[in-house]
Amino acid sequence: MSAPEADGGSRLYFRQLLSGRDFAKSDPIARQMVNFAYALGDRATGEAVLVDPAYAPSELIDAIEADGMRLSGVLVTHYHADHAGGNLFGHDIAGLRGVLEQASVPVHVQKSEVPWVVRAAGVGEADLVAHDPDDRVIVGDLEVRLIHTPGHTPGSQCFLVEGRLVAGDTLFLEGCGRTDLPGSDPAAMYESLQVRLARLPDSTVVYPGHLYSAEPSADLAEVKRWNPVLAPRTSEEWLRLFGG
């Protein structure tokens, strides 16, 4: 598996893990979907959370424990099975239920995503912590900002921690999530991209939900320079180009 990142004296523990390569290696769906899962935490306290632990949750828990960290929670970008577990094209994908069978930890979701997660991932509402836009989750002594980014799904959210943006399926390095699926909203996606994400500092490093580009991450300045979904300056133009 990929090694945890270290930034000199930073307390931030951060891992980007690719399905089919770093975990779930024998799963052909995981290899096809090229999802990223993430682990982030506080090295000083040893607490860590997993982001979108689908396909092989036990392997992801084992990975952070091998780094001397302990699981204290889960962050969910959105309800789709390749991120939270459930049925994907007739295949049963492990996810949140598998995590909760192994560890009793809070699962943090955006408030409007709760019914979708319950229905799709097979967990109870009592297992979930529902958040409002711009809430914070504390991991050890580190603060993770929850940015509500509807568009791909009603309760899609991104996670900002120490200059890193875990963007789920809202923003890829060379595109954005689909807006023609149940719960999608093209107009909301434009607002999420241009108002909530594009205005973050250019030095913010974008970590997407899938490996749909040559590189696994990039500075927001580079993403804004080359990503066509960030080029339109009006919602009308965006909807004409990408709203179909």
C-alpha positions as CSV (number, residue, x, y, z in Angstrom):
1,M,0.0,0.0,0.0
2,S,1.0,3.6,-0.5
3,A,3.1,5.1,2.4
4,P,1.6,7.8,4.6
5,E,2.7,11.3,3.7
6,A,4.9,13.2,6.1
7,D,5.4,17.0,6.1
8,G,8.3,17.6,8.3
9,G,6.9,18.3,11.8
10,S,3.3,18.1,10.7
11,R,0.9,16.2,12.9
12,L,-1.2,15.3,9.9
13,Y,-1.4,11.7,9.0
14,F,-2.6,11.3,5.4
15,R,-2.9,8.4,3.0
16,Q,-4.4,8.1,-0.5
17,L,-5.2,4.5,-1.3
18,L,-6.2,3.2,-4.7
19,S,-8.8,0.4,-5.0
20,G,-7.5,-2.6,-6.9
21,R,-3.9,-1.7,-6.3
22,D,-3.4,-0.7,-2.6
23,F,-6.4,-2.7,-1.3
24,A,-9.0,-5.1,-2.7
25,K,-6.4,-6.3,-5.2
26,S,-8.3,-9.4,-6.2
27,D,-11.6,-7.5,-6.7
28,P,-12.2,-6.9,-10.5
29,I,-14.8,-4.3,-9.8
30,A,-12.4,-2.4,-7.5
31,R,-9.8,-2.5,-10.2
32,Q,-12.2,-1.3,-12.8
33,M,-13.7,1.6,-10.7
34,V,-10.3,2.9,-9.6
35,N,-11.7,4.5,-6.4
36,F,-9.5,6.3,-3.9
37,A,-10.1,5.8,-0.2
38,Y,-8.3,8.1,2.2
39,A,-7.1,7.9,5.8
40,L,-6.3,11.1,7.7
41,G,-5.6,11.7,11.3
42,D,-3.5,13.2,14.1
43,R,-0.1,11.5,14.5
44,A,0.3,12.9,18.0
45,T,-2.9,11.3,19.4
46,G,-3.0,8.3,17.0
47,E,-6.6,8.9,15.9
48,A,-7.6,8.5,12.3
49,V,-10.7,8.5,10.1
50,L,-11.3,6.7,6.9
51,V,-12.9,8.4,3.9
52,D,-15.1,6.3,1.7
53,P,-14.0,2.8,2.9
54,A,-15.6,0.7,0.2
55,Y,-14.6,-2.8,-1.3
56,A,-12.3,-4.0,1.6
57,P,-13.0,-2.0,4.8
58,S,-11.1,-4.5,7.0
59,E,-8.0,-4.1,4.8
60,L,-8.2,-0.3,5.2
61,I,-8.6,-0.6,9.0
62,D,-5.6,-3.0,9.1
63,A,-3.5,-0.5,7.0
64,I,-4.0,2.4,9.5
65,E,-3.4,0.1,12.4
66,A,-0.1,-1.0,10.8
67,D,0.9,2.7,10.9
68,G,0.2,2.9,14.6
69,M,-3.1,4.7,14.2
70,R,-6.6,3.7,15.5
71,L,-9.9,4.2,13.8
72,S,-12.0,6.9,15.4
73,G,-14.6,7.6,12.6
74,V,-15.6,7.5,9.0
75,L,-16.2,10.4,6.6
76,V,-18.5,9.8,3.6
77,T,-18.4,12.0,0.5
78,H,-21.7,10.5,-0.9
79,Y,-23.9,7.5,-0.9
80,H,-22.9,5.7,-4.1
81,A,-21.9,2.0,-3.5
82,D,-18.3,2.5,-4.7
83,H,-17.8,5.0,-1.9
84,A,-20.1,3.8,0.9
85,G,-20.9,0.2,0.0
86,G,-24.1,-1.4,-1.3
87,N,-25.2,-2.8,-4.7
88,L,-23.2,-1.8,-7.7
89,F,-24.3,-3.1,-11.1
90,G,-25.6,-6.3,-9.3
91,H,-22.4,-6.7,-7.3
92,D,-22.5,-6.5,-3.5
93,I,-19.8,-4.0,-2.4
94,A,-18.6,-4.0,1.2
95,G,-18.5,-0.6,2.9
96,L,-19.9,1.1,5.9
97,R,-21.6,-2.1,7.3
98,G,-18.2,-3.8,7.2
99,V,-16.6,-1.0,9.1
100,L,-19.3,-1.0,11.8
101,E,-19.0,-4.7,12.2
102,Q,-15.4,-4.3,13.1
103,A,-15.4,-1.0,15.0
104,S,-18.2,1.1,16.7
105,V,-17.3,4.5,15.3
106,P,-19.3,7.5,14.1
107,V,-20.1,7.8,10.4
108,H,-20.2,11.4,9.3
109,V,-22.5,12.3,6.4
110,Q,-24.1,15.5,5.1
111,K,-27.6,15.9,6.5
112,S,-29.4,15.7,3.2
113,E,-27.5,12.5,2.3
114,V,-28.8,10.5,5.3
115,P,-31.8,8.8,3.7
116,W,-29.8,8.0,0.6
117,V,-26.9,6.4,2.7
118,V,-29.4,4.4,4.8
119,R,-31.2,3.1,1.8
120,A,-28.1,2.3,-0.3
121,A,-25.5,1.2,2.2
122,G,-27.7,-0.8,4.5
123,V,-26.9,1.0,7.7
124,G,-29.3,2.5,10.3
125,E,-29.9,6.2,10.8
126,A,-28.6,5.8,14.3
127,D,-25.2,4.8,12.9
128,L,-24.8,8.2,11.2
129,V,-23.9,11.6,12.4
130,A,-25.7,14.2,10.2
131,H,-23.9,17.4,9.5
132,D,-24.9,20.9,8.3
133,P,-22.8,22.7,5.7
134,D,-19.4,23.9,6.9
135,D,-19.5,21.8,10.1
136,R,-16.2,20.6,11.5
137,V,-15.1,17.2,12.6
138,I,-12.3,17.0,15.1
139,V,-9.8,14.2,14.7
140,G,-7.4,14.3,17.6
141,D,-6.5,18.0,17.6
142,L,-6.9,18.4,13.9
143,E,-10.0,20.1,12.3
144,V,-11.6,18.8,9.2
145,R,-14.0,21.2,7.4
146,L,-17.0,19.6,5.7
147,I,-17.9,21.5,2.5
148,H,-21.4,20.7,1.2
149,T,-21.1,20.3,-2.6
150,P,-24.5,19.1,-4.0
151,G,-24.7,18.3,-7.6
152,H,-23.5,14.7,-8.1
153,T,-25.8,13.8,-5.2
154,P,-27.9,16.0,-2.8
155,G,-25.5,15.6,0.1
156,S,-22.2,15.3,-1.6
157,Q,-19.5,16.8,0.6
158,C,-15.7,17.4,0.4
159,F,-13.3,17.5,3.2
160,L,-10.7,20.2,3.8
161,V,-7.8,19.6,6.2
162,E,-4.5,21.5,6.3
163,G,-4.6,22.6,2.7
164,R,-5.8,19.2,1.3
165,L,-9.2,18.9,-0.3
166,V,-10.6,15.4,-0.5
167,A,-13.1,16.0,-3.3
168,G,-15.0,12.8,-3.7
169,D,-16.9,12.8,-7.0
170,T,-17.6,16.5,-7.0
171,L,-14.3,17.5,-8.6
172,F,-11.8,15.4,-10.5
173,L,-8.6,16.7,-11.9
174,E,-10.0,16.7,-15.4
175,G,-13.7,16.8,-14.9
176,C,-16.5,16.4,-12.3
177,G,-19.0,13.9,-11.2
178,R,-22.0,12.9,-13.3
179,T,-25.2,15.0,-13.0
180,D,-27.6,12.7,-14.7
181,L,-28.1,10.2,-11.9
182,P,-30.8,9.9,-9.2
183,G,-30.5,12.9,-6.9
184,S,-28.1,14.8,-9.3
185,D,-28.6,18.5,-10.0
186,P,-26.5,20.2,-12.8
187,A,-27.3,23.7,-11.5
188,A,-26.2,22.8,-8.0
189,M,-23.0,21.3,-9.4
190,Y,-22.1,24.6,-11.0
191,E,-22.5,26.4,-7.7
192,S,-20.5,23.8,-5.8
193,L,-17.7,24.0,-8.3
194,Q,-17.5,27.8,-8.8
195,V,-18.7,29.1,-5.4
196,R,-17.5,26.5,-2.9
197,L,-14.4,25.0,-4.4
198,A,-12.9,27.3,-7.0
199,R,-12.6,30.1,-4.5
200,L,-10.4,28.0,-2.1
201,P,-6.7,29.0,-2.1
202,D,-4.9,28.1,-5.3
203,S,-2.3,26.2,-3.2
204,T,-5.0,23.8,-2.0
205,V,-4.1,20.2,-3.2
206,V,-7.1,18.4,-4.8
207,Y,-7.4,14.7,-4.0
208,P,-10.2,13.2,-6.2
209,G,-12.5,10.2,-5.6
210,H,-11.2,8.3,-8.6
211,L,-8.0,8.0,-10.6
212,Y,-9.4,9.5,-13.8
213,S,-6.2,11.4,-14.7
214,A,-2.6,10.7,-15.1
215,E,-1.7,12.2,-11.7
216,P,-3.5,11.3,-8.4
217,S,-3.6,14.9,-7.1
218,A,-2.8,18.4,-8.2
219,D,-2.8,22.0,-6.9
220,L,-6.1,23.7,-7.3
221,A,-4.4,26.4,-9.5
222,E,-3.4,23.6,-12.0
223,V,-6.9,22.1,-11.8
224,K,-8.5,25.5,-12.6
225,R,-6.1,26.0,-15.5
226,W,-6.8,22.7,-17.3
227,N,-10.1,21.3,-16.1
228,P,-12.9,22.3,-18.6
229,V,-15.7,22.1,-16.0
230,L,-14.1,25.1,-14.2
231,A,-13.9,27.3,-17.3
232,P,-17.5,28.6,-17.6
233,R,-18.1,31.8,-15.7
234,T,-21.9,31.7,-15.8
235,S,-24.4,29.0,-14.8
236,E,-26.0,29.3,-18.2
237,E,-22.8,28.6,-20.0
238,W,-22.0,25.7,-17.7
239,L,-25.4,24.1,-18.1
240,R,-25.2,24.5,-21.9
241,L,-21.9,22.7,-22.0
242,F,-22.1,20.2,-19.1
243,G,-25.7,20.1,-17.9
244,G,-27.0,17.5,-20.3
